[in-house]
Amino acid sequence: MRVLVTRPLPAAEATARRLEAAGHQPILLPLMRAKHLTAVATAALEQPFAAIVLTSAEAVRVLAALGSEMEKHLKTPCFCVGEATARAAGELGFTDIRVGDGTGEALAGLIVSAGTLPKQPLLYLTGSPRSDGLERTLRQHGVEHRAVECYRMEPIAHAPGALHDLAQAGRPDAVLLYSRETARRLTTLLSEAGLDAASFAPRYLCLSAAVAGALPGNVMSQIAAKPDEENLFRLL
């Protein structure tokens, strides 16, 4: 099966390896790139906080770029939105990792139930754009937190001919979509190229309902049972 991978590098390469191991043919078309704001992360870590909160492995990559600056923070409680982010945090060296069920709202519930943290704000290291589920739920429960944007997702320019060339080489059997912003970007590029999304690929496999909601209404979108790559791959 020809599978279009739209997520940013280097995550796209890891996904491609998984697809190849499963017998599929990955087609890499990263639509966004992350701009890391390491100075912002460094400044945020210098302020008092009770725990670190992470909702993406991209934020972990920002922390990894800080090198030895991170060593004194690795025993701090680290709340991760799901297993993929938790694995990245563990590889960086965090020792007290608490894992949510894949959504910002669920992670906020885990934080609220912890109940043993110091009386200091949480440090939520995040990116732009992002969904507001975690922050909204924390506010509802009166949990003090600081959201610090330590990376920014920026669109990658692709000439309209790039999508035509891809389609002529053999249309994808499926498109993997991991974020709402990526789904919006793909929709825009297809429109600019004069391509019908439903004709471009028969199936759009989405990490969440929010991702699927950013696609044109005439496509066949399928939503993972849980917002992680394992469940996304099961749709294949």
C-alpha positions as CSV (number, residue, x, y, z in Angstrom):
1,M,0.0,0.0,0.0
2,R,1.3,3.5,-0.9
3,V,1.0,5.7,2.2
4,L,1.6,9.4,2.2
5,V,3.3,10.6,5.4
6,T,2.7,14.3,6.0
7,R,4.2,14.8,9.5
8,P,7.4,16.8,10.0
9,L,10.9,15.5,10.0
10,P,12.4,13.6,11.8
11,A,9.2,12.0,13.0
12,A,8.2,11.3,9.4
13,E,11.3,9.1,8.9
14,A,10.5,7.0,11.9
15,T,6.9,6.5,10.6
16,A,8.3,5.6,7.2
17,R,10.5,2.9,8.8
18,R,7.4,1.5,10.6
19,L,5.5,1.4,7.3
20,E,8.3,-0.3,5.4
21,A,8.5,-3.0,8.2
22,A,4.8,-3.6,7.8
23,G,5.2,-4.1,4.0
24,H,3.9,-0.6,2.9
25,Q,5.5,1.9,0.6
26,P,5.9,5.3,2.4
27,I,5.8,8.5,0.5
28,L,7.3,11.4,2.5
29,L,5.8,14.8,2.0
30,P,6.4,16.9,5.2
31,L,4.1,19.9,5.2
32,M,5.3,21.6,8.4
33,R,8.7,22.2,10.1
34,A,9.4,23.0,13.7
35,K,11.4,26.1,14.6
36,H,12.9,25.6,18.0
37,L,13.0,28.5,20.4
38,T,15.7,27.1,22.8
39,A,16.4,30.5,24.4
40,V,12.7,30.7,25.4
41,A,12.9,27.2,26.9
42,T,16.0,28.0,28.8
43,A,14.4,31.2,30.3
44,A,11.3,29.2,31.3
45,L,13.3,26.6,33.1
46,E,15.0,29.3,35.2
47,Q,11.7,30.1,36.9
48,P,10.3,28.0,39.7
49,F,7.8,25.3,38.7
50,A,6.3,22.2,40.3
51,A,6.4,19.9,37.2
52,I,7.0,19.9,33.5
53,V,4.1,19.2,31.2
54,L,4.6,18.0,27.6
55,T,2.0,17.3,24.9
56,S,4.4,16.5,22.1
57,A,7.8,14.8,21.4
58,E,8.8,18.1,19.6
59,A,9.0,19.8,22.9
60,V,11.3,17.0,24.1
61,R,13.5,17.7,21.1
62,V,13.8,21.3,22.2
63,L,14.8,20.2,25.7
64,A,17.3,17.8,24.2
65,A,19.0,20.7,22.4
66,L,19.7,22.3,25.7
67,G,22.3,19.6,26.6
68,S,23.8,19.8,30.1
69,E,21.3,22.5,31.1
70,M,18.7,19.8,31.4
71,E,20.5,17.6,33.8
72,K,19.3,19.3,37.0
73,H,15.6,19.0,35.8
74,L,15.5,15.3,34.9
75,K,14.2,14.2,38.3
76,T,11.4,16.7,38.1
77,P,7.9,15.1,37.6
78,C,7.2,15.1,33.9
79,F,3.6,14.7,32.8
80,C,3.3,13.4,29.2
81,V,0.2,13.4,27.0
82,G,0.8,9.8,25.8
83,E,3.2,7.0,25.3
84,A,5.1,8.5,22.3
85,T,5.9,11.6,24.2
86,A,6.7,9.6,27.4
87,R,9.2,7.5,25.4
88,A,10.9,10.6,24.1
89,A,11.1,12.0,27.6
90,G,12.5,8.7,29.0
91,E,15.2,8.7,26.3
92,L,16.2,12.2,27.3
93,G,16.6,11.0,30.9
94,F,13.5,12.0,32.8
95,T,13.0,9.5,35.7
96,D,9.6,10.5,37.1
97,I,7.3,10.3,34.1
98,R,3.5,10.2,34.4
99,V,1.6,9.3,31.2
100,G,-1.8,10.5,30.1
101,D,-4.3,8.8,27.9
102,G,-3.5,10.6,24.7
103,T,-5.5,13.9,25.0
104,G,-4.9,17.2,26.7
105,E,-8.1,16.9,28.7
106,A,-7.0,13.4,30.0
107,L,-3.6,14.7,30.9
108,A,-5.1,17.6,32.8
109,G,-7.2,15.0,34.7
110,L,-4.1,13.0,35.6
111,I,-2.5,16.2,36.9
112,V,-5.5,17.1,39.0
113,S,-5.6,13.7,40.5
114,A,-1.8,13.7,41.4
115,G,-2.4,16.1,44.3
116,T,1.1,15.9,45.8
117,L,3.0,18.5,43.8
118,P,4.7,21.6,45.3
119,K,2.7,24.8,45.5
120,Q,4.2,26.2,42.4
121,P,2.9,26.6,38.8
122,L,3.2,23.8,36.3
123,L,5.6,24.5,33.3
124,Y,3.7,23.6,30.1
125,L,6.3,23.5,27.3
126,T,4.3,23.6,24.1
127,G,4.2,24.8,20.5
128,S,2.2,27.1,18.3
129,P,-0.3,26.4,17.0
130,R,-1.9,24.1,19.6
131,S,-5.3,22.9,20.9
132,D,-6.5,24.3,24.1
133,G,-7.9,21.2,25.8
134,L,-5.1,20.9,28.4
135,E,-5.1,24.6,29.4
136,R,-8.8,24.9,29.4
137,T,-9.3,21.9,31.7
138,L,-6.5,23.1,34.1
139,R,-8.2,26.5,34.4
140,Q,-11.5,24.8,35.1
141,H,-9.8,23.0,38.1
142,G,-7.9,26.1,39.3
143,V,-4.5,24.6,38.5
144,E,-1.9,27.3,38.2
145,H,0.3,26.8,35.1
146,R,2.5,28.7,32.7
147,A,2.3,27.8,29.0
148,V,5.5,28.5,27.2
149,E,5.8,28.2,23.5
150,C,9.2,26.7,22.9
151,Y,8.7,25.8,19.3
152,R,6.7,27.0,16.4
153,M,5.3,25.0,13.5
154,E,5.8,26.7,10.1
155,P,4.5,25.6,6.7
156,I,6.9,24.1,4.1
157,A,6.5,25.6,0.7
158,H,5.7,23.1,-2.0
159,A,5.2,24.1,-5.7
160,P,1.7,23.1,-7.0
161,G,3.5,20.8,-9.5
162,A,4.8,18.7,-6.6
163,L,1.4,17.3,-5.8
164,H,0.6,16.7,-9.5
165,D,3.9,14.8,-9.9
166,L,3.1,12.7,-6.9
167,A,-0.4,11.9,-8.2
168,Q,0.9,11.0,-11.6
169,A,3.5,8.6,-10.1
170,G,0.6,6.7,-8.5
171,R,-1.9,8.2,-6.1
172,P,-1.5,7.3,-2.5
173,D,-3.8,4.5,-1.2
174,A,-3.9,6.3,2.2
175,V,-2.8,9.6,3.7
176,L,-1.7,9.7,7.4
177,L,-2.6,13.0,9.2
178,Y,-1.4,13.7,12.7
179,S,-2.4,17.3,13.3
180,R,-5.3,19.7,12.4
181,E,-2.8,22.2,11.1
182,T,-1.2,19.6,8.7
183,A,-4.7,18.6,7.5
184,R,-5.5,22.3,6.8
185,R,-2.1,22.7,5.0
186,L,-2.7,19.7,2.8
187,T,-6.2,20.9,2.0
188,T,-4.8,24.3,0.9
189,L,-2.1,22.8,-1.2
190,L,-4.5,20.5,-3.0
191,S,-6.8,23.4,-3.7
192,E,-4.0,25.5,-5.0
193,A,-3.0,22.7,-7.3
194,G,-6.5,22.3,-8.6
195,L,-6.7,18.7,-7.3
196,D,-9.8,17.2,-5.7
197,A,-8.9,15.7,-2.3
198,A,-11.2,12.7,-2.8
199,S,-9.6,11.9,-6.1
200,F,-6.1,12.4,-4.8
201,A,-6.4,9.7,-2.2
202,P,-9.3,7.3,-1.3
203,R,-8.6,7.3,2.4
204,Y,-7.4,9.9,4.9
205,L,-6.4,8.4,8.3
206,C,-6.6,10.9,11.1
207,L,-5.3,10.9,14.6
208,S,-8.4,12.6,16.0
209,A,-11.8,14.0,15.1
210,A,-10.3,17.5,15.2
211,V,-7.9,16.5,12.4
212,A,-10.6,15.0,10.3
213,G,-12.7,18.1,10.8
214,A,-10.1,20.1,8.9
215,L,-10.5,18.1,5.7
216,P,-13.0,18.7,2.9
217,G,-16.4,17.1,3.5
218,N,-16.2,14.9,0.4
219,V,-13.2,12.8,1.5
220,M,-13.3,9.4,3.3
221,S,-11.7,10.1,6.6
222,Q,-11.2,7.5,9.3
223,I,-10.3,8.4,13.0
224,A,-8.0,6.4,15.2
225,A,-9.6,4.8,18.2
226,K,-7.0,6.6,20.4
227,P,-4.9,9.5,19.4
228,D,-1.6,7.6,18.9
229,E,0.3,6.1,16.0
230,E,-0.4,2.6,17.1
231,N,-4.1,3.1,16.6
232,L,-3.6,5.1,13.5
233,F,-1.7,2.2,11.9
234,R,-4.5,-0.2,12.8
235,L,-6.7,1.7,10.3
236,L,-4.3,0.6,7.5
